[in-house]
Amino acid sequence: MRSLKHSQTQSIAQPPCCFSIAKMLVLVFLIAIAGISFQSVPSFNHRPNFFIRRFNFPGIRAQQSEAKPPKRGEEADALKLKEWVIGMLQNEVAASQGIRIRRRQPTGPPSHYVGPFEIGLENEDKTPRNTLEEIIWQKDVEVSQMKEKKPLASLEKFIENAAPTRDFVGALKAAHSRTGLPGLIAEVKKASPTRGILREDFDPVEIARAYQKGGAACLSVLTDEKFFKGSFENLEAIRSAGVKCPLLCKEFVIDAWQIYYARIKGADAILLIAAVLPDHEIRYMVEICKMLGLAALVEVHDEREMDRVLGIEGIELIGINNRNLKTFELDISNTKKLLEGERGEMVRQKDIIVVGESGLFTPDHVAYVQEAGVKAVLVGESIVTQRDLGKGITRLFGKDISL
């Protein structure tokens, strides 16, 4: 395995995915020659009110001005082609950083496409490789539909009148200082793809109140409907009920629009998953979070993801997920492995709070990840399945941590 120092130097000294950037520039040139305008095509990171301008090439403009204006159907086909090419380029940038999750289901190129992406497309698997990829494909469809109903401009108006956010990071630090144990992020979770329904008598507000009474520093609220039976309405209801614990929106974020939407629904923090988002998107989304007053919990699963995230400036929270994304098996030693040596030293130097996630069921589990360097834990199944949620928290930590 390469040393952390080597991987960081490489990531800083070299532009990410040089071959993909070169390919992108070639494609831009070819499309420009074909007379296709880039007006109104969103940028890679979906910046609001930011669009790629039309490229002007001397000698080509004259040819374009003499050409007949495209018909409506031709314009629609050209737009589909541009969107498809951008999507393929996004996948290449992500793959260069070790990301194997494809952002949307492969559909093949638009009709009459000729280009470098033809190679290998015929044999590309059109079924999800794992559960996370299936969730992301579904999320791509959902977000596209929600953006049509609630454009970003309409969300910005709501944000102007939204209540101030609460200090998510500060709450975790205060809990750790008060108890000497990792601060608890208790998860409001009705179901999971692997275990199905976890709690039949599911009342999100009552669960949130019980967690708060039991000593939780913050709460995590699942908002995915199809796979986790959650909703943004649950998040909004908990915030409106006066629960004082800061709230993490546990969503599968693929678009900055979701961050704005989470903010108006009452979130104080949001989850970003390194297995899904390439570095440039994490950087951009972290900046969006700061602009909106939200904390960003960036989740990693392996050494490469940890190295990538440690190389991004401005990270305050890193979540280490002990669940293998391919097999969904749990191994809490993953937390210790990712915090050993230079990585752990960098975490301490940057004063990053590490959150242990998944596979924590007993006081011994909590003690193990705390010894590894964790200062907070995110726990769902081992608490929410208990009849008495407060006693479930006490059993998890081996002592009463309530106020």
TORSEMAR-537105 format. One record per atom (N, C-alpha, C): x, z, y; residue in one letter. Coordinates in pm, whole numbers, padded with zeros to 5 digits, always signed. Each point is the difference from the previous one (the first is absolute). Layout:
<atoms>
XZYA
...
</atoms>
This chain:
<atoms>
+00085+00000-00120M
-00085+00000+00120M
+00088+00000+00124M
-00030-00082+00098R
+00076-00002+00123R
-00013+00132+00072R
+00101+00035+00074S
-00008+00124+00076S
-00098-00016+00113S
-00051+00112+00046L
-00097-00002+00111L
+00065-00056+00123L
+00128+00040+00025K
+00068-00046+00121K
+00012-00151-00001K
+00033-00057-00118H
+00015-00144-00010H
-00132-00071+00027H
-00110+00051-00061S
-00129-00066+00018S
-00046+00009+00142S
+00029+00112+00068Q
-00043+00013+00138Q
+00079-00095+00090Q
+00134-00006-00024T
+00082-00089+00082T
-00046-00143-00016T
-00031-00036-00122Q
-00046-00135-00026Q
-00131-00028+00069Q
-00093+00098-00003S
-00131-00023+00059S
+00008-00007+00151S
+00100+00068+00060I
+00011-00002+00145I
+00078-00122+00046I
+00105-00035-00076A
+00088-00106+00046A
-00057-00138-00022A
-00083-00017-00102Q
-00051-00132-00033Q
-00149-00008+00030Q
-00045-00113+00056P
-00143-00018+00021P
-00071-00004-00133P
-00120+00058-00011P
-00072+00000-00127P
-00039-00140-00041P
+00028-00032-00125C
-00049-00124-00060C
+00043-00122+00081C
+00132-00025+00008C
+00049-00111+00081C
-00055-00133-00049C
-00006-00017-00134F
-00047-00127-00052F
-00147-00022+00033F
-00080+00107+00002S
-00141-00015+00033S
-00019-00035+00146S
+00082+00063+00090I
-00010-00030+00142I
+00038-00145+00025I
+00107-00047-00069A
+00041-00138+00016A
-00110-00094-00046A
-00062+00034-00114K
-00109-00083-00050K
-00116-00003+00097K
-00029+00118+00061M
-00109+00007+00096M
+00026-00093+00117M
+00125-00001+00052L
+00032-00085+00115L
-00012-00147-00036L
+00044-00035-00121V
-00015-00139-00044V
-00147-00038-00005V
-00084+00090-00054L
-00142-00030-00010L
-00065-00013+00137L
+00042+00089+00092V
-00053-00009+00136V
+00031-00136+00059V
+00125-00046-00021F
+00041-00129+00054F
-00081-00113-00061F
-00015+00005-00133L
-00075-00107-00068L
-00145-00003+00043L
-00060+00118+00012I
-00140+00005+00041I
-00016-00049+00143I
+00099+00036+00085A
-00005-00046+00138A
+00008-00151+00007A
+00087-00058-00083I
+00011-00146-00004I
-00132-00063-00040I
-00070+00067-00091A
-00129-00053-00044A
-00107+00013+00106A
+00033+00065+00111G
-00096+00010+00110G
-00099+00112-00015G
+00034+00102-00079I
-00091+00112-00021I
+00033+00111+00098I
-00095+00039+00081S
+00023+00105+00099S
+00000+00136-00065S
+00084+00092+00052F
+00004+00137-00050F
-00081+00093+00090F
-00081-00053+00088Q
-00082+00086+00083Q
-00099+00079-00085Q
-00015+00125+00036S
-00099+00089-00062S
+00033+00038-00143S
+00124-00023-00042V
+00040+00047-00133V
+00064+00137+00014V
-00054+00105-00064P
+00057+00135+00016P
+00142+00006-00049P
+00079+00086+00062S
+00137+00021-00044S
+00002+00076-00131S
+00120+00007-00063F
+00013+00068-00129F
-00051+00142+00004F
+00031+00072+00107N
-00037+00142+00000N
-00133+00025+00069N
-00075-00104+00028H
-00136+00013+00052H
-00006+00080+00130H
+00096-00021+00090R
-00006+00073+00126R
-00125-00040+00076R
-00077+00098+00054P
-00117-00034+00077P
+00040-00076+00125P
-00079-00101+00032N
+00021-00080+00119N
+00137-00068+00003N
+00061-00021-00117F
+00129-00068-00005F
-00012-00120-00091F
+00030-00118+00051F
-00015-00120-00079F
+00124-00087+00013F
+00026-00076-00104I
+00113-00092+00003I
-00036-00118+00090I
+00087-00030+00093R
-00029-00107+00094R
+00028-00135-00063R
-00057-00102+00060R
+00019-00136-00047R
+00144-00041+00024R
+00060-00061-00100F
+00137-00045+00014F
+00001-00140+00062F
+00089-00025+00093N
+00013-00129+00066N
+00135-00061-00035N
-00002-00119-00055F
+00122-00071-00034F
+00005-00130+00081F
+00102-00020+00085P
+00011-00124+00077P
+00000-00120-00094P
-00071-00102+00036G
-00008-00119-00082G
-00116+00003-00096G
-00043+00120-00034I
-00115+00013-00091I
-00128+00008+00080I
+00010+00060+00123R
-00120+00017+00080R
-00066-00133+00033R
+00085-00101+00025A
-00057-00131+00033A
-00081-00054-00117A
+00057+00018-00123Q
-00073-00047-00117Q
-00131+00075-00017Q
+00005+00133+00028Q
-00120+00080-00016Q
-00107-00038+00102Q
+00044-00032+00123S
-00098-00033+00104S
-00069-00131-00028S
+00071-00092-00072E
-00061-00129-00031E
-00091+00008-00121E
+00019+00103-00081A
-00080+00012-00122A
-00145+00036+00033A
-00089-00041-00087K
-00141+00033+00018K
-00022+00148-00028K
-00088+00065+00076P
-00027+00142-00025P
-00057+00019-00140P
+00042+00105-00069P
-00049+00022-00136P
-00148+00033-00002P
-00064-00039-00107K
-00141+00033-00016K
-00015+00146-00039K
-00123+00052+00011R
-00022+00141-00028R
+00043+00038-00141R
-00030-00083-00097G
+00039+00029-00138G
+00150+00002-00017G
+00068-00090+00070E
+00146-00005-00007E
+00061+00126+00061E
-00057+00047+00109E
+00049+00124+00063E
-00015+00119-00094E
-00114+00006-00070A
-00022+00110-00094A
+00101-00005-00114A
+00027-00122-00050D
+00097-00015-00108D
+00140+00039+00047D
+00033-00038+00125A
+00132+00033+00054A
+00015+00151+00014A
-00106+00068+00043L
+00005+00145+00016L
+00017+00068-00135L
-00072-00049-00101K
+00014+00056-00134K
+00143-00015-00051K
+00058-00118+00028L
+00137-00026-00044L
+00097+00097+00066L
-00015+00019+00132K
+00090+00090+00072K
-00013+00143-00052K
-00123+00046-00022E
-00021+00134-00050E
+00061+00017-00139E
-00014-00101-00082W
+00053+00007-00136W
+00153+00005+00002W
+00063-00084+00082V
+00145-00001+00011V
+00051+00135+00050V
-00065+00057+00100I
+00040+00131+00053I
-00010+00105-00110I
-00107-00005-00079G
-00017+00093-00110G
+00112-00012-00103G
+00040-00123-00030M
+00110-00021-00095M
+00131+00054+00056M
+00022-00021+00129L
+00121+00051+00062L
+00002+00153+00000L
-00115+00061+00024Q
-00009+00146-00007Q
+00040+00050-00138Q
-00048-00067-00104N
+00034+00039-00136N
+00150-00011-00026N
+00063-00105+00056E
+00143-00017-00022E
+00081+00108+00071E
-00039+00034+00121V
+00068+00107+00073V
-00013+00130-00079V
-00120+00029-00049A
-00023+00122-00077A
+00082+00000-00128A
+00001-00112-00071A
+00074-00007-00127A
+00149+00020+00021A
+00052-00043+00115S
+00143+00017+00027S
+00037+00147+00015S
-00100+00086+00026Q
+00023+00144+00014Q
-00043+00077-00125Q
-00022-00073-00108G
-00033+00063-00127G
-00148+00029-00019G
-00084-00049+00091I
-00144+00025-00010I
-00061-00101-00096I
-00066+00050-00102R
-00059-00088-00102R
-00153-00008+00013R
-00055+00075+00091I
-00144-00005+00021I
-00035-00119+00088I
-00080-00092-00051R
-00043-00115+00079R
-00121+00039+00084R
-00004-00045+00124R
-00100+00048+00095R
-00140-00054-00024R
-00007-00114-00066R
-00133-00055-00030R
+00008-00084-00128R
-00113-00024-00059Q
-00004-00076-00125Q
+00047-00144+00024Q
+00093-00050-00081P
+00045-00138+00017P
-00115-00098-00017P
-00008-00095+00091T
-00107-00100-00005T
+00055-00140-00017T
+00131-00014+00005G
+00059-00132-00002G
-00003-00059+00141G
+00080-00104+00024P
+00008-00056+00135P
-00127-00076+00038P
-00026-00014+00131P
-00111-00085+00044P
+00023-00143-00046P
-00105-00078+00001S
+00010-00139-00046S
+00101-00077+00084S
+00071-00088-00064H
+00098-00089+00064H
+00124+00074+00049H
+00019+00127-00044Y
+00121+00072+00042Y
+00122-00058-00070Y
+00105-00024+00077V
+00129-00041-00053V
+00104+00087+00068V
+00081+00071-00079G
+00099+00087+00062G
+00075+00082-00101G
+00089+00087+00049P
+00089+00076-00089P
-00071+00100-00089P
-00125+00038+00033F
-00068+00099-00082F
-00067-00059-00123F
+00009-00135-00015E
-00060-00063-00118E
+00064+00049-00129E
+00130+00023+00007I
+00075+00038-00120I
-00045+00137-00049I
-00041+00007-00123G
-00038+00127-00060G
-00144+00040+00020G
-00075-00074+00086L
-00138+00040+00027L
-00091-00023-00120L
+00029-00102-00078E
-00088-00034-00112E
-00005+00111-00104E
+00112+00072-00016N
+00007+00103-00103N
-00021+00141+00055N
-00035+00012+00127E
-00015+00133+00059E
-00123+00071-00058E
+00021+00126-00036D
-00107+00080-00059D
-00105+00031+00105D
-00125-00030-00030K
-00108+00022+00095K
-00080+00126-00031K
+00052+00084-00090T
-00064+00128-00030T
+00091+00112+00052T
-00057+00114+00038P
+00083+00109+00053P
+00101+00049-00102P
+00121+00027+00046R
+00106+00047-00088R
-00015+00148-00033R
-00065+00074+00090N
-00022+00143-00022N
-00117+00046+00087N
-00034+00128-00012T
-00117+00053+00072T
+00020-00007+00151T
+00120+00031+00046L
+00023-00004+00145L
-00020-00140+00055L
+00048-00101-00070E
-00019-00137+00047E
-00149-00037+00001E
-00073+00045-00100E
-00144-00025-00002E
-00069+00063+00121E
+00040+00123+00033I
-00056+00069+00117I
+00032-00077+00128I
+00124-00047+00012I
+00043-00070+00121I
-00075-00132+00015I
-00022-00071-00108W
-00076-00125+00009W
-00143+00025+00047W
-00060+00104-00054Q
-00135+00036+00043Q
+00000+00042+00147Q
+00104+00073+00040K
+00009+00047+00139K
+00014-00118+00096K
+00071-00103-00041D
+00015-00119+00084D
-00135-00062+00032D
-00087-00007-00100V
-00135-00054+00020V
-00081+00092+00091V
+00004+00130-00029E
-00078+00098+00077E
+00039-00001+00148E
+00131+00003+00026V
+00047+00008+00139V
-00038-00127+00077V
+00011-00115-00065S
-00039-00124+00067S
-00147+00004+00041S
-00084+00052-00086Q
-00144+00009+00031Q
-00025+00102+00111Q
+00068+00114-00005M
-00020+00104+00100M
+00049-00044+00138M
+00109-00076+00003K
+00052-00049+00128K
-00096-00097+00067K
-00072-00076-00080E
-00099-00091+00057E
-00115+00077+00063E
-00042+00110-00065K
-00110+00079+00052K
+00041+00087+00118K
+00125+00049-00005K
+00048+00091+00105K
+00137-00047+00048K
+00003-00096+00091P
+00129-00050+00051P
+00080+00111+00067P
+00130-00022+00008L
+00090+00100+00056L
-00041+00040+00142L
-00043-00095+00079A
-00038+00030+00139A
-00111+00105+00006A
-00093-00005-00095S
-00109+00098-00001S
+00051+00138-00041S
+00101+00005-00088L
+00056+00129-00042L
+00075+00065+00116L
+00069-00079+00079E
+00077+00054+00113E
-00089+00073+00099E
-00122-00048+00016K
-00094+00066+00091K
-00037+00139-00051K
-00019+00012-00133F
-00033+00130-00059F
+00117+00097+00011F
+00122-00052-00016I
+00118+00085+00003I
+00016+00066+00137I
-00038-00070+00105E
+00010+00056+00135E
-00079+00129+00014E
-00109+00013-00076N
-00086+00118+00011N
+00014+00095-00120N
+00095-00028-00088A
+00016+00083-00120A
+00063+00134+00035A
-00032+00101-00081A
+00058+00134+00019A
+00150-00006-00028A
+00079+00087+00062P
+00145+00001-00024P
+00031+00028-00147P
+00112-00052-00046T
+00042+00027-00137T
+00062+00140-00008T
-00001+00057-00122R
+00064+00128-00027R
+00142-00023-00054R
+00085+00100+00013D
+00141-00012-00038D
+00016+00018-00152D
+00004-00112-00072F
+00010+00002-00146F
+00135+00057-00044F
+00109-00051+00058V
+00133+00046-00036V
+00018+00148+00036V
-00048+00037+00118G
+00011+00140+00043G
-00073+00095-00092G
-00116-00043-00051A
-00078+00085-00091A
+00075+00024-00131A
+00069-00102-00050L
+00078+00016-00123L
+00118+00095+00022L
+00068-00016+00113K
+00113+00088+00031K
-00046+00145+00014K
-00114+00020+00068A
-00051+00135+00021A
-00036+00067-00133A
-00062-00077-00091A
-00038+00055-00131A
+00123+00037-00082A
+00100-00086+00004H
+00124+00028-00074H
+00068+00125+00054H
+00000+00014+00132S
+00060+00118+00064S
-00077+00128-00034S
-00134-00012-00006R
-00086+00118-00023R
+00009+00050-00143R
+00003-00091-00097T
-00010+00040-00141T
+00134-00004-00074T
+00097-00073+00054G
+00125-00019-00073G
-00014-00100-00113G
-00116-00065-00009L
-00030-00099-00104L
-00027-00135+00066L
+00000-00107-00078P
-00034-00129+00059P
-00140+00002+00061P
-00013-00059+00120G
-00132-00012+00061G
-00090-00086-00087G
-00126+00040-00015L
-00092-00071-00089L
-00083-00103+00074L
+00008-00125-00048I
-00094-00105+00041I
-00098-00014-00117I
-00118+00058+00014A
-00098+00000-00109A
-00086-00126+00011A
-00022-00065-00113E
-00065-00131+00002E
-00149+00007-00034E
-00079-00060+00088V
-00144-00014-00022V
-00019-00129-00079V
-00018+00014-00130K
+00009-00114-00093K
-00107+00011-00106K
-00086-00100-00005K
-00109+00002-00097K
+00039-00063-00133K
+00083-00106+00004A
+00031-00074-00123A
+00138-00063+00012A
+00050-00048-00116S
+00125-00076-00002S
-00015-00114-00100S
+00080-00107+00015P
-00010-00113-00094P
+00036+00039-00143P
+00086+00100-00016T
+00046+00037-00134T
-00090+00103-00068T
-00062+00091+00080R
-00076+00110-00060R
-00149-00005+00029R
-00044-00097+00076G
-00142-00011+00031G
-00046+00110+00094G
-00126+00043-00015I
-00057+00102+00087I
+00068+00135-00026I
+00050+00061+00106L
+00069+00129-00012L
-00092+00117+00030L
-00098-00024+00087R
-00092+00109+00038R
-00138-00060+00024R
-00096+00043-00083E
-00136-00052+00012E
-00070+00053+00124E
+00011+00131+00024D
-00065+00061+00117D
+00091-00015+00122D
+00009-00124+00048F
+00097-00032+00104F
-00065+00002+00137F
+00035+00101+00078D
-00044+00010+00139D
+00126+00008+00085D
+00041-00109+00064P
+00130-00002+00069P
+00017+00108+00106P
-00104+00031+00073V
+00010+00101+00106V
+00019+00139-00060V
-00079+00034-00104E
+00015+00130-00063E
+00135+00015-00069E
+00048-00106-00059I
+00132+00003-00063I
+00108+00024+00106I
-00012-00070+00112A
+00097+00015+00109A
+00000+00143+00053A
-00118+00058+00016R
-00009+00138+00050R
+00062+00099-00098R
-00023-00025-00129A
+00057+00089-00103A
+00152-00010-00002A
+00053-00122+00015Y
+00145-00019+00006Y
+00058+00076+00120Y
-00063-00015+00114Q
+00048+00066+00121Q
+00002+00153-00018Q
-00108+00052-00057K
-00009+00144-00023K
+00106+00047-00100K
+00033-00087-00095G
+00097+00035-00104G
+00145-00009+00044G
+00024-00048+00122G
+00136-00001+00051G
+00065-00137+00016G
-00077-00107-00016A
+00057-00134+00019A
+00044-00018+00145A
+00117-00062+00020A
+00049-00028+00135A
-00065-00125+00056A
-00015-00100-00086C
-00060-00129+00038C
-00085-00049-00116C
-00080-00102+00027L
-00084-00060-00104L
+00029-00149-00010L
-00010-00052-00121S
+00008-00143-00025S
-00137-00048-00044S
-00051-00103+00064V
-00135-00049-00030V
+00009-00144-00049V
-00040-00022-00125L
-00004-00136-00056L
-00108-00082+00068L
+00035-00119+00046T
-00099-00087+00066T
-00028-00126-00079T
+00072-00023-00109D
-00027-00118-00082D
-00128+00021-00082D
-00090-00095+00006E
-00131+00015-00065E
+00000-00045-00145E
+00053-00118-00028K
-00014-00059-00134K
+00073+00079-00107K
+00122+00043+00026F
+00083+00060-00104F
+00002+00153+00004F
-00027+00059+00119F
+00009+00145+00013F
-00131+00065+00045F
-00105-00081+00020K
-00132+00050+00040K
+00007+00078+00132K
+00094-00039+00086G
+00011+00063+00131G
-00065-00086+00107G
+00016+00041+00126S
-00057-00078+00109S
+00051+00051+00133S
-00004-00085+00101F
+00032+00042+00135F
-00107+00093+00055F
-00120-00010-00056E
-00108+00091+00040E
+00035+00144-00038E
+00066+00019-00117N
+00044+00134-00039N
+00100+00056+00100N
+00093-00083+00041L
+00100+00040+00099L
-00067+00041+00131L
-00091-00082+00043E
-00071+00026+00125E
-00085+00127-00009E
-00065+00021-00114A
-00086+00117-00018A
+00082+00129+00003A
+00117-00001-00063I
+00085+00119-00001I
+00048+00033+00140I
+00040-00103+00074R
+00046+00024+00138R
-00114+00051+00087R
-00119-00058-00016S
-00115+00039+00082S
-00050+00140-00034S
+00029+00046-00123A
-00048+00132-00044A
+00082+00114+00060A
+00106-00032+00071G
+00079+00104+00064G
+00111+00058-00084G
+00034-00065-00111V
+00113+00045-00081V
+00126-00013+00083V
+00079+00107+00006K
+00115+00003+00091K
+00127-00060-00060K
+00008-00010-00130C
+00119-00058-00063C
+00018-00145+00043C
+00120-00040+00041P
+00023-00142+00029P
-00026-00086-00123P
-00047-00123+00022L
-00046-00086-00109L
+00089-00122-00019L
+00042-00021-00125L
+00072-00121-00039L
-00101-00101-00054L
-00001-00119+00055C
-00083-00107-00055C
+00077-00062-00116C
-00048+00024-00121K
+00065-00051-00122K
-00060-00138-00029K
+00058-00100+00063E
-00049-00137-00011E
+00116-00089-00045E
-00031-00116-00055F
+00100-00098-00040F
+00015-00099+00116F
+00092+00030+00088V
+00012-00074+00125V
+00078-00129-00021V
-00060-00111+00041I
+00066-00130-00004I
-00007-00070+00135I
-00071+00059+00094D
-00022-00063+00130D
-00008+00109+00107D
+00060-00024+00114A
-00001+00099+00107A
-00142+00034+00045A
-00094-00089-00020W
-00140+00025+00034W
-00050+00128-00067W
+00044+00026-00123Q
-00045+00119-00073Q
+00045+00128+00069Q
+00114-00003+00066I
+00050+00118+00070I
-00090+00032+00118I
-00038-00101+00075Y
-00093+00020+00112Y
-00133+00055-00051Y
-00049-00057-00110Y
-00129+00042-00054Y
+00006+00146-00047Y
+00110+00036-00065A
+00016+00139-00045A
+00002+00096+00119A
+00061-00043+00108R
+00007+00085+00120R
-00138+00031+00055R
-00088-00099+00007I
-00133+00025+00058I
-00089+00077-00098I
+00037+00002-00127K
-00077+00075-00100K
+00048+00145-00015K
+00102+00037+00078G
+00041+00140+00002G
+00131+00034-00065G
+00079-00100-00039A
+00128+00028-00065A
+00102+00055+00098A
+00088+00087-00051D
+00114+00051+00075D
+00131-00056-00056D
-00007-00058-00118A
+00116-00059-00066A
-00049-00109-00094A
+00091-00088-00040I
-00039-00109-00090I
+00113-00027-00098I
-00037-00048-00118L
+00096-00030-00106L
+00046-00145+00010L
+00133-00021-00012L
+00059-00133-00009L
+00081-00005-00130L
-00019-00102-00082I
+00061-00005-00132I
+00113-00103-00001I
+00123+00046-00025A
+00117-00088+00003A
-00003-00103-00113A
-00073+00028-00108A
-00011-00097-00109A
-00087-00119+00038A
-00069+00011+00113V
-00090-00106+00046V
+00051-00066+00128V
+00056+00080+00090L
+00035-00047+00134L
+00150-00024+00013L
+00043-00118+00046P
+00141-00023+00027P
+00045+00077+00124P
+00130+00006+00021D
+00057+00085+00104D
-00055-00030+00139D
-00011-00129+00035H
-00043-00033+00136H
-00143+00047+00025H
-00083+00000-00103E
-00137+00048+00018E
-00005+00152+00009E
+00084+00068-00078I
+00005+00146+00011I
+00043+00039+00141I
+00106-00065+00052R
+00046+00030+00135R
-00112-00018+00102R
-00066-00114-00009Y
-00107-00031+00095Y
-00115+00099-00011Y
-00041+00030-00123M
-00113+00090-00019M
+00033+00144+00041M
+00124+00042-00021V
+00041+00132+00048V
-00010+00006+00152V
+00038-00107+00068E
-00013-00005+00146E
-00146+00003+00044E
-00086-00070-00073I
-00143+00003+00030I
-00053+00143-00015I
+00042+00067-00106C
-00042+00139-00023C
+00042+00089+00117C
+00124-00013+00043K
+00047+00081+00112K
-00080-00028+00126K
-00030-00125+00024M
-00078-00039+00117M
-00139+00063-00003M
-00056+00014-00121L
-00136+00055-00015L
+00001+00151-00023L
+00117+00061-00006G
+00008+00145-00021G
-00012+00043-00144G
+00022-00092-00094L
-00011+00029-00142L
+00137+00024-00063L
+00005+00086-00100A
+00119+00012-00083A
-00007-00105-00110A
+00117-00047-00044A
+00005-00099-00109A
+00073+00061-00118A
-00069+00010-00113L
+00061+00045-00125L
+00038-00124-00080L
+00130-00025-00012V
+00047-00121-00069V
+00035+00037-00143V
-00069-00062-00095E
+00012+00036-00141E
+00100-00091-00072E
+00088+00064-00080V
+00098-00074-00080V
-00014+00043-00146V
+00052-00086-00089H
-00010+00027-00144H
+00135-00005-00071H
+00099-00071+00059D
+00128-00016-00068D
+00115-00002+00101D
+00122-00014-00052E
+00119+00007+00084E
+00002-00109+00106E
-00035-00122-00038R
+00006-00110+00097R
-00096+00022+00115R
-00121+00043-00032E
-00097+00028+00107E
+00048+00115+00089E
+00060+00102-00061M
+00052+00112+00077M
+00109-00046+00096M
+00091-00084-00048D
+00108-00050+00084D
-00055-00084+00116D
-00101-00081-00029R
-00061-00083+00106R
-00059+00088+00109R
-00076+00100-00040V
-00071+00083+00098V
+00098+00087+00078V
+00104+00050-00065L
+00101+00079+00071L
+00074-00084+00104L
+00000-00131-00017G
+00064-00089+00095G
-00086-00037+00119G
-00124+00050+00003I
-00093-00031+00110I
-00002+00118+00097I
+00021-00028+00126E
+00002+00105+00101E
-00142+00051+00028E
-00009+00128+00033G
-00128+00056+00042G
-00087+00055-00111G
+00053+00004-00124I
-00078+00053-00112I
+00004+00153+00003I
-00116+00064-00003E
-00009+00146+00001E
-00044+00057-00135E
-00078-00078-00075L
-00055+00047-00127L
+00026-00104-00109L
+00057+00044-00111I
+00016-00086-00117I
-00068+00067-00118I
-00091-00072-00063G
-00064+00050-00121G
+00066-00060-00123G
+00041+00084-00095I
+00057-00049-00125I
-00106+00010-00108I
-00044-00115-00047N
-00104-00004-00103N
+00066+00004-00138N
-00040+00095-00079N
+00058+00017-00134N
-00068-00085-00106N
-00089-00087+00042R
-00071-00086-00095R
+00067-00137-00006R
+00033-00045-00120N
+00056-00132-00021N
-00108-00105+00023N
+00025-00094+00091L
-00103-00098+00035L
-00028-00100-00111L
+00096-00017-00089K
-00022-00096-00109K
-00074+00064-00117K
+00041+00121-00039T
-00060+00064-00116T
-00101+00108+00037T
+00003+00045+00125F
-00084+00108+00052F
+00033+00134-00067F
+00115+00009-00064E
+00045+00127-00057E
+00055+00089+00110E
-00008+00132-00021L
+00045+00098+00099L
+00134+00060-00042L
+00089+00018+00097D
+00129+00063-00025D
+00046+00065+00129D
-00015+00133+00010I
+00033+00067+00126I
+00150+00004+00026I
+00081-00034-00099S
+00144-00007+00024S
+00035-00115+00093S
-00093-00091+00023N
+00022-00110+00094N
+00029+00054+00140N
-00068+00109+00037T
+00023+00060+00131T
+00144+00047+00013T
+00049+00070-00101K
+00138+00050+00004K
+00099-00115+00003K
-00026-00104-00078K
+00091-00115-00007K
+00015-00068+00136K
-00111-00013+00074L
+00005-00070+00129L
+00055+00086+00113L
+00017+00130-00024L
+00052+00089+00104L
+00141+00050-00029L
+00064-00056-00102E
+00135+00040-00033E
+00102-00072+00087E
+00116+00062+00018G
+00113-00065+00064G
-00022-00042+00144G
+00044-00122+00032E
-00003-00050+00136E
-00141-00013+00055E
-00094-00032-00086R
-00138-00013+00047R
-00052+00135+00051R
+00023+00103-00077G
-00044+00132+00043G
+00067+00043+00128G
+00129-00033+00013E
+00073+00035+00122E
-00058-00073+00120E
-00034-00127-00018M
-00058-00075+00111M
-00137+00054+00038M
-00078+00042-00097V
-00130+00061+00028V
+00017+00123+00088V
+00099+00082-00035R
+00024+00122+00078R
+00052-00032+00140R
+00088-00098+00011Q
+00055-00037+00130Q
-00108-00053+00094Q
-00093-00074-00057K
-00107-00059+00082K
-00119+00093+00017K
+00008+00118-00063D
-00109+00098+00008D
-00133-00058-00045D
+00004-00075-00109I
-00120-00061-00058I
-00066+00100-00094I
-00131+00013+00011I
-00075+00082-00094I
-00034-00085-00122I
+00039+00047-00117V
-00030-00071-00124V
-00121+00065-00066V
-00093-00085-00040V
-00124+00044-00063V
+00004-00038-00148V
-00014+00097-00088G
-00009-00028-00143G
-00142-00043-00037G
-00012-00109-00075E
-00132-00056-00034E
-00011-00027-00150E
-00113+00035-00056S
-00038-00032-00138S
+00073+00087-00103S
-00074+00041-00102G
+00057+00073-00113G
+00025+00147+00025G
-00058+00057+00104L
+00023+00141+00033L
-00123+00082-00041L
+00016+00082-00104F
-00113+00073-00056F
+00023+00151-00011F
+00125+00045+00008T
+00031+00142-00023T
+00097+00052+00106T
+00013+00134+00011P
+00101+00057+00090P
+00142-00048-00033P
+00029-00021-00128D
+00133-00048-00039D
+00024-00141+00055D
-00102-00083-00002H
+00013-00135+00056H
+00031+00006+00149H
-00074+00085+00072V
+00020+00015+00144V
+00141+00052+00029V
+00044+00101-00078A
+00133+00057+00019A
+00109-00105-00027A
-00023-00085-00098Y
+00098-00103-00037Y
+00022-00098+00115Y
-00111-00053+00057V
+00016-00097+00108V
+00048+00066+00129V
-00036+00129+00020Q
+00048+00070+00118Q
+00152+00018-00007Q
+00050+00033-00117E
+00144+00015-00018E
+00072-00132+00024E
-00069-00111-00031A
+00060-00133+00021A
+00007-00037+00148A
-00078+00068+00085G
+00005-00028+00143G
-00133-00031+00065G
-00108+00014-00075V
-00134-00029+00052V
-00050+00116+00088V
-00063-00033+00112K
-00057+00102+00088K
-00152-00010+00011K
-00059-00096-00072A
-00146-00013-00005A
-00037-00067-00132A
-00121+00023-00046V
-00049-00064-00122V
-00140-00056+00027V
-00026-00115-00057L
-00133-00061+00007L
-00061+00010-00138L
-00109+00075-00013V
-00058+00028-00131V
-00149-00030+00001V
-00044-00071-00103G
-00141-00033-00010G
-00063+00048-00129G
+00032-00066-00111E
-00070+00022-00127E
+00006+00143-00049E
+00116+00064+00013S
+00014+00134-00056S
-00082+00104+00075S
-00046-00033+00121I
-00083+00093+00076I
-00146-00042-00002I
-00026-00128+00028V
-00139-00045+00018V
-00082+00010-00128V
+00067+00005-00114T
-00072+00013-00127T
-00039+00144-00032T
+00047+00096+00079Q
-00030+00141-00024Q
-00138+00036+00056Q
-00071+00086-00070R
-00131+00043+00047R
+00012+00074+00133R
+00095+00093+00008D
+00026+00074+00123D
+00127-00057+00063D
-00016-00074+00110L
+00112-00070+00061L
+00104+00096+00056L
-00045+00112+00058G
+00093+00098+00054G
+00088+00060-00108G
-00060+00035-00113K
+00077+00054-00112K
+00093-00106-00059K
-00045-00126+00009G
+00085-00110-00048G
+00129-00009+00080G
-00009+00022+00133I
+00120+00000+00084I
+00089+00118-00035I
-00060+00117-00022T
+00077+00119-00036T
+00074-00021-00133T
-00068-00061-00097R
+00064-00025-00130R
+00116-00100+00015R
-00016-00098+00087L
+00104-00101+00019L
+00129+00062+00053L
-00013+00092+00096F
+00118+00060+00062F
+00042+00133-00064F
-00086+00057-00084G
+00032+00127-00063G
-00022+00120+00091G
-00060-00023+00114K
-00029+00107+00096K
-00106-00048+00098K
-00063+00093+00067D
-00101-00032+00101D
+00070-00042+00128D
-00025-00122+00046I
+00064-00049+00123I
-00099-00013+00114I
-00120+00053-00019S
-00101-00012+00105S
+00038+00085+00120S
-00054-00037+00114L
+00027+00073+00124L
-00065+00138-00002L
</atoms>
